[in-house]
Amino acid sequence: MWAAFAVSSYGTGFGFGALPLIAILVLHSGPTQVAVLAATGRAVGAVVAVPLGPWVEFRRKRPVMIATDLVRFAAMMSIPAAYALGLLTFVQLLLVSVVVAAANIAFRSASGAYLKALLPPEDLLVANSRFESTTWTATVVGPPLGGAAIALFGPVTTVLADAVSYLLSALGIRAIGGTEPHPAQAGAPRLRAGDLLDGWRYILADRVQRALFFNTMIVSGLIMATEPLLAVLLLGPLGFAPWQYGLAFAAPCIGGLLGSRIARRLVARFGQRQVLLTSGVLRACWPLGLAFAQPGVPGMVLIAALQFGLVTCIGVFNPLLATYRLAATDPGRVARTLSAWSVSTSVAIAAMTAAWGLLAALTSPRIAIAAAGLLLLATPLLLPRRESAKAPQDKADQAAGIT
């Protein structure tokens, strides 16, 4: 499972930003079309994925993971095929982005549920840390190699490689072997309207998950909303070269690898609750400094340092969050809960990206980045805090070390 995840992650890293790049280089799309492509895929894909959470819950997870990998392979392969035939259109890029976004959510919900069934609770943090470190390693290595491949072999090269990585991932998951039992409710009646909201009801009913849910959704939205604005600021008024821009954001991703590797050691020394909350607070403290970036080497060093701090904290926080969610969620609700979480985060990122784009148009990219940074400083207030007046938490919370 880890090998399949690694292949897919490196394929995604290699093809990072491939669809917007094809829209620009092949279809000569303007900034508005590129923004629509980025927002539409994430938002519409999330809406399409809403019924997939309950559907995945009542089915064996390995076949679902293999099927979503094959769907992503077919969708991505359609782009180089259409390009070779001279039939590629912007509408096709939109459709592919929607299909891939929805399949991503279904895959994550199925893989989380499968991981919980595959491993004992004490090994979940080990697995999630390895997944996180693999993600950040792929983020460091993939984009530079992808950029070089595009320069040497053409604009659809990375899309082709990304598509093949999904096929290899499907083969890896197929090779796990063994017999996966059918879910207890495999014979459940057809999907009802109320089932679509079950994941959100479960999250909101739990005090700790509710707090982490809103905190993570807002933090992710604010961080991702500033990415296109930083590109405009750095490549425009500040005069950064494209390679400087890429280096300033790719190199600090080593911090994500470092954070994911030290997460278990920090937990062993300080406890899971303390490390989760501390890293959750610290990850909100860095982005405000990006609004003060200046031209030249000092600005590049400042951005790299801030990104390194941010990514390191995220690298610690993410595997702990993933472990807590799996430990605190009833086995029969994992897929629905993870799907609800992913759908909400995708919608929040799309909405905040659009809102901050409008704010930047009305003011300036620097002011919009500063506004996001100031709001991020308030997000630790949403993290769960110990309250002595409260009754003891349920066994899942206690096992995960969070109250």
Secondary structure, 3 states (H helix, E strand, C coil): CHHHHHHHHHHHHHCCCHHHHHHHHCCCCCHHHHHHHHHHHHHHHHHHHCCHHHHHHCCCHHHHHHHHHHHHHHHHHHHHHHHHHCCCCHHHHHHHHHHHHHHHHHHHHHHHHHHHHHCCHHHHHHHHHHHHHHHHHHHHHHHHHHHHHHHHHCCCHHHHHHHHHHHHHHHHHHCCCCCCCCCCCCCCCCCCHHHHHHHHHHHHHCHHHHHHHHHHHHHHHHHHHCHHHHHHHHHCCCCCCHHHHHHHHHHHHHHHHHHHHHHHHHHHHHCHHHHHHHHHHHCCCCHHHHHHCCCHHHHHHHHHHHHHHHHHHHHHHHHHHHHHHHHHCCHHHHHHHHHHHHHHHHHHHHHHHHHHHHHHHHCCHHHHHHHHHHHHHHHHHHCCCCCCCCCCCCHHHHHHCCC
